[in-house]
């Protein structure tokens, strides 16, 4: 009985010491079993066996710190694997990879960038930084094909997947307790450190006296900061995270402080929205004005723009039938080429360029080869253009499809109309003529000269293809994101806009993705309709021809009101007048 009591006391002491060691971060969860097993081998319940061997344990056990968790086992080998990573000396955190059902019980998604960096360090993966990508799952992501970890700032509802696994940890939603650290990276007021300044308090900075308020009109002598760079400087002065530029109809315009999230952002859209948990960031100094390097484009100047047009074809029989008509349209550009792969049929022609394609999960002989994945061909086409300086000397590079019906003069004028609206909407201190701009006309994409040059400089990053042989997206560009890995698709109208997320340099995107859709400018003025395929009378050939004839009649009206009056006078056209009138100049 005395022996049993002594043994129970020793057991309690042992368990207490273990709890103390785990609590203090000396021992991690995943090393406990390896540590305990050799010391408890043979220990049995005395009520089960009268002859059980008594194992004497030292009252005080002080094991050496366990080896690095990362070297013990690769936690990426299976979904749901757990690992303890010491964030600081006293608060260890356990990370897991989320599965199809999200995080395991007791775990929460990593929702801040700082904790995401901790997770990346544990998994021994490079941290690729943060980005705002609505096509990716939100939060902290392990990207399998890219072999890195990123933090996605977008409020995306897209779930994690096999190629995009969300990181989870055993902490309530929020940040890990952190050590005292150096001031945040980013622009800092000269000669100062990052202060801790409560909201509503005036702060002296290099861009004036800063304040936060529901309205800058409430602060004497203050004006709202309406330039992204100055907003970033203000965030650094306040010691708050700057999450970047966004376009949201649901947020106030300009430089904003999100009180709940305790960060700052810049909303380009000139909305009149107010929100209780948003404060405007104000300064005593107005944003500096920068004169435009060029005035708006006149119709005559628009027709002087030099445009290079190119398309991709696998040279199927129906595409070969279209080619003579497409060539006549493309010849209206200042220069053009058609790209195809090295194994395609068809005769060699002066305006055709053959390029080597990466390996995909399909055979070249498959009936639907590269269907919904034409970026497998377009990326090598871009590689040829950039490496051989083909696009140098052009104002715009335009990617069209063979079945697009367009007139080059109209295309130039559409670019000019979009450009002039950008100039009208420019932010203080901004000269859009120097911006890298992509214009979207349905599924036609136009790239201005500054953007093309930046693409050339960053081609080592954005020009990579998915080479993971287990991915259904094999051969697609890496910039295709999770869509390529999840469903195997990489269409140009789903991929090109991802350049904004993957390029280090800024990319401005204007226009409407999807034929027939209308986009608005930053001042909420609609851009001209640039792509039309709305056959309102039906899809039979005669019905389509009838729509084209009616559009030709409406085209003769110089003003929209006259066109609308005529349309409403026709009973057969009345249900379609809004669509027809806005489409007459496409």
Secondary structure by P-SEA (a helix, b strand, c coil): caaaaaaaaaaaaaaaaaaaaaaacccccccccccccccccccccccccccbbbbbbcccccccccccccccccccccccbbbbbcccccbbbbbbbbccccccccccccccaaaaaaaaaaaccccccccccccccccccccccccbbbbbcccccccccccbbbbbccccccccccccccccccccccccccccccccbbbbccccbbbbcccccccccccccccaaaaaaaaaaaccccccbbbbccccccccccccccbbbbbccccccccccbbbbbbcccccccccccccccaaaaaabbbbbbccccccaaaaaaaaaaaaaaacccccbbbbcccccccccccbbbbbbccccccccccccccccaaaaaaaaaaaaaaacccccccbbbbbcccbbbbaaaaaaaaaaaaaaaaaaccccccccccbbbbbcccbbbbcaaaaaaaaaacccccccccccccccccccccccccccccccccccccccccccccccbbbbbccccccbbbbccccccccccccccccccccaaaaaaaaaaaaaaaacccaaaaaaaaaacccccccaaaaaaaccc
